[in-house]
Amino acid sequence: MSEAQGIEVTAELVYEDPEAALAWLSNAFGFETRMTVRDDTQRLLFAETGLGEHTVSIGGERPWVRSPKNAGVATQSVQIRFSEDVDAHCARAHAAGATILREPELFFFGDRSYDVADHEGHIWSFNQRIPGAAGPPPPGWTISFPSRGG
């Protein structure tokens, strides 16, 4: 497939308590709940939450997938780039009890970002592109853009 029109990729994060996760993500990161699916007992089965144009699916644990809280390790991270002030976003997350893994810093490719663990151990990276801040890569590093032909 050369063009991915009409395709949307969304990560689903699994939480021991997806209801609490929605509240936590709203408080700490400013996410808004966009959709919930509940069973006949009103147990939350699936939800979509997001920030701006970004959407993340939230679900409960199942026999084949566990929250990092119960698995004992995070195996991936969610990367979100936005135009919001990343330092202010980090301060909000910290004030809400998030574990800041890496304070905001500027990288040579022009992103200012920080890494944070949520209340069940999922890792998030929030990034802000700083116009004109990109510099040369460290000695010996290379950058390529295969999808752009180079």
N, C-alpha and C positions, 0 to 999 in steps of 0.2 A: 504494500500500500504506500503510494508516494505522498498522498495528502490525507490527513486524518480528520477530515471534516465530519461533523456529526458524532465525534467520539469524545467522551469525557472520562477521564480516569479519576477515581476517587478512592482514597485510602479508607479502610474501615479499622478503627481502633476498638479493641475489646477491653471492657472494664468489668471488674467484679461487681460493681454497682454503677450501671450506666446512668441511672437517674441522678446520682450524686455527681457523676462526671459532667453531665450537662450543666448543672449548677456551678461546678467548679470552673469549667472552661469559660462560662459566661463571666464569672466574677474575676478570674485571674487574667484571662486573655481578651475579654470583650467579645466573645463569640455570641451569636444569636441562634437559638434553636429554630430550625426551619420546618422540620417535619418530625412527627413521632408516630410509631406503630405500636399498638398495645394489644395484648390478647384479651380474652373475655374476663380475666381477673384484674385487668388494667396494669399488668406487668409490662414494663417497657421492653420491647423486643428489638427495636431498631429506631434510630434517629439520625437526622442530618442536622449538623450545626455548622456554622461557618463565620468567617470574617471577611467582609467585603465580597469579592467574587469567588473566594475560596470556600470549598465545602469539604467537610470530613464526616464520614459515617461513624456512628457510635453503636456498638452492640454489646450484648452480654456474653459472658464466657460460655463456651460449648466444649464438649469432650475433646475436640481436636485443636482448640485455640484458647489460650489463657492470657490474662492480664499480666504484665511484668511484675505486678505485686505478688502474684501467686506462682509465676514461673521463676522468679528470682533474678531475672535479667531482661533488659530491653534488647530487642534484636534488630531494631530499625529506628529511624527518626523521621519526623515530618518536617519538611522544609517549607516555610512560608515567606515569600518576599512581598513587601507592601511599601507604600509611600509614607506610612505613619512613622513618627519619631521613635526609633528603636530603643533609645535610651529611656524614654518615658514609658514605653511598653514594658521594658524590663523592670522598671521601678514598680509598675502596677502589679506585675506577676510576683515580684518579691514580696510586696505588701500583702498579697493574698496567700502567702505561704508556699509559693513555688520554690523549688530548689534550683538556684542558679548554678549551672555547671560551668559556664564560661561567660564572664562579663562582656558587655558590648566591646567589640574591637573592629577596626577597619582593616580589610584585607586588600592585597595588591590589586585585585580585580574590581575594586570599587564598591564592594558591599560592606556595610557595617552590620554586624550580626552578633547574636548571643544565643547560647544553648541553655535549655531549662528542662527540668524533669517535672512532670505533673504529679498530682497526689497519689497516683498508682504506679508511677515509674516510667511512663511513656516519655520519650525524648522529643523535644520540639526545638527547632532552630528558626528564629525570626530574623529576617534580613531586610535591610533597607539599602537600595542602590543609591549611592551618593554621586550625582553627576560631577564629572571632572576629577574624581578621586582615584581613578584607576592609575596604577603605575606599572612599571616593568615587573615581570615575575622574578622570583629568586633565581640566582645563578643556577643554570642547568635544567630549570623547569621549562616545559613547553606547554602551550595551549593550542588546541585544534578545535575546529568546528565541523566535524564530518557531515552533519546534515546540511551544512551550507557549502559543501564542496571543498573544504579546506581545513 
